[in-house]
Amino acid sequence: MVTVGQVILGFYGVLLVLGGVMGMVKAGSRISLFAGGGCGLASLVALWISLEDPSKGFLIGGVLPLLLTGIFAGRFFRTRKLVPAGVVLLLSLTVGILLIYIQQNLAR
């Protein structure tokens, strides 16, 4: 189960970085680039931490997507746009729930 969580963290981090780059390319948004890059990097750092201490890495990695869920829920309900707010909302909620579930099962 640890390996699955690490793959999820890595995939999520890369998607966040790519999403930030896409926001920069399509909309010229530097904020998207920095926010996506920073959050993606944070997810990859959580992956790195999980290699030594899976419980701590998954806790850090699970809190980040849940915070992004809150941010993008507000954006989605304000704009009603599926891309990017709705996609990031659903992806972040799913990843957050999965990682917290994995982290809780490690603690047992």
ABEGO torsion letter per residue (X at the ends): XAAAAAAAAAAAAAAAAAAAAAAAAAAGBAAAAAAAAAAAAAAAAAAAAAAABAAAAAAAAAAAAAAAAAAAAAAAAAAGBAOAAAAAAAAAAAAAAAAAAAAAAAAX
